[in-house]
Amino acid sequence: MIETLLDLLKGALERLDALEYLAAEQKVRQSNIVRTGVAQSFDPATNSVVMNLGDDAASFLTHSIPVFTHGGAGADWRPIKAGQQMTLLCADGDLSNAVAIPGGFHDANPAPSSSAAEDLVCARGTVRLRTSAGAASVEADSKSALRVQPGGWVTAAVQGTTQFVIYDGSQYWMINPMALLPAAPPPKAS
């Protein structure tokens, strides 16, 4: 009789241990449903990123995770840069099913502007595309910019020796400091 009770008690304790394990596992999975981290590396061939989810340089690196990007007719391509903050969405809290969503700023990677009056796209270091109410500009660096203002005015601010080529739909024109001259099409960028 005592052996039977001990066997029952032993079985109940084993089930209790199993339930404790499941509860702990569910807590871990729940905390992994949404995670933020920093991009460690990016593979453009597979559009996937290795993330650091820890507090130090390489404290908790993930496997390669697919990046959620805007595809289709209005697709854009912005390769992920190391140090970029990202958010992981993990189905059922399982990191092996994660997808990474770019976005967010942090102390080591601050926002490039604090103005609510402009939209700004920064690419490849110093290249910036700014748009605001009725105006747009492309800035290649701190010395050169192309601006389109209301009324169709286009201004180019450039320091140094520069050639400007304008295409009017049928003819290319080269602008130099002395005259407006007919010109050949510019070379195609490689």
N, C-alpha and C positions, 0 to 999 in steps of 0.2 A: 504494500500500500504506500509506504513512504517512497519506495523507488518510483512508483507511478507518479506520485506528486512531484518528485524531483525531476523526472523526465518532462512532465508538463511545464514545470517552472523553467527548466533548461530550454525547452522549445519556445516559451514565451519570451525569454531573454534574448534568444537568437533572433526572433522576429522583431523585437524592440531595437536591437542593434542594427538590423537591416533597415528599419524605418528611420532611425537616426541618420544612417548613411544616405538614404534617399532624400531626406529633408536637407542635409548639408549640400548634396549634389544639386538640388533644386535651387537653393540659395545662390550657389555659384553660377548656375545657368541664368538665373534671374538677373544677377548683377552684370552678366555678359550680353544681355539683349542689346543694349546701346553702350558703346565704349568710345571714348575719344583718345586720340594719340597723335603722334607725329610721324610723317613719312620718313622712313630710313633710306629706302631705295625704290626706284620705279623701273619697270620693264615695259618699254613702249610696244614691243612686239606682241605682248600678251595683255597689255593695258592692265597691269597688276602692280600692286605695291606691297612692300614689306613695311609693317608698322612697328613703332616702338610704343607700347602701351604702358611703359614704366615711367619712373621719375628721373632716372639717369640715362646716360647716353645709350646704353644697350642693355637695359635691365630686363625687358620683356619683349623680345622680338617675335613677331608673328610669322606664319608661313606666308607665301605669296597670295594676296587677296585681290580679287577683281575689283576694278574701280567703276563705280556707277557714273556714266557719262551721258551727255545729251546726244542721241543719235537721230537718224532719220533725215528728212529733207532740210531741217534747220540745224544740222549737226555742227558742233564746234570741236576743236581739238586743242586741249591745253595740257601738255604733259605735266605730271606731278613733279614737284621739286622737293628735294630733301629738306626737311624742316617744316614743310607745309602741314598745318593742322588738318586732321580728317576725323570723321565720325564713322564708326563701324556699326552696321546693323546686322545682327546675328539671329537668324531664325532659331527659335527654341533656346537661345543663349549659347548655341554651339559655335565656337569660333571657326570650325571647319566649314560652316555654311555662311560665313560673313561676306558682306559687300561693303566697300569703302566709299564714302561720300566726301568729296573735297569741300573745304570751307572752314571758316573761322580764323581768327587771329589770336596770337598770344604774344607774350613779352619779347620773345626772340624773333617773331615774325609779325610786326605790327601792321595795321591798316595803312595803305599808302596815302590816304586822305581822310580828313574828318569833316569834309563838306557835304551837306545834304543837298546842295544845289548842283552837283555834278555827278556824272557816272564816270568811272575811271577804270580802264583796263591797263594793267602793267604787264609787259612781256619782255623777256630777255634782258632784264636789268634796267636800262634807261629808256626803253621805248614805251611810250604811253599814248593811249587813245582817250581823250577827254571829250565828253559831250555834256552840254547843258542846254537850257532853253534857247533854241534857235542857233546854236553855235557848236562847232566841233573842231578839234585840233589833234594832229598827230605830232608828237614830240620825239625826235630821235635821240636827243641828249639835251643837256642844258644850253647848248648853243644853237640848236636848229629846231624849227617848228613850222608846220603848215597848218593854217587856220582858215576855216570857212565860217564867215559871219552872215547874219541875215542880209538879204538882198543879193546874195550870190557873190559877194566879195571874197576873194581868196588872197591871203597874204602869206608870204614865206619869209621867215626870219632865219637867216643863215649867216654864220661867221666863217670866213675862210673862202677859198676858191671853190666855186660851185657852178655847175651847169644845170639849168632848168630846161626841161623839155615839156612842151604843152602839145596835146593832140586835140584838134578841134573836130574830129570825126572824119576828116579827109586828108589833113596835112599835119605834119609834125613841125613845131616851131621851137627853136632854141633861143633862150634869152641869155644874153651876156650883159655886162655892165654898160655897153655902148649901144646896142641895137637889138631889135627883134628880127631874127633871121630864120629862113626856112632851114629845116634840119632833117636828118635821117631818124628813123625810129630808134629809141634807146635800146641798148643790148638787153636781151632777156636775162632775168636773174637766174642763176643756176642753183 
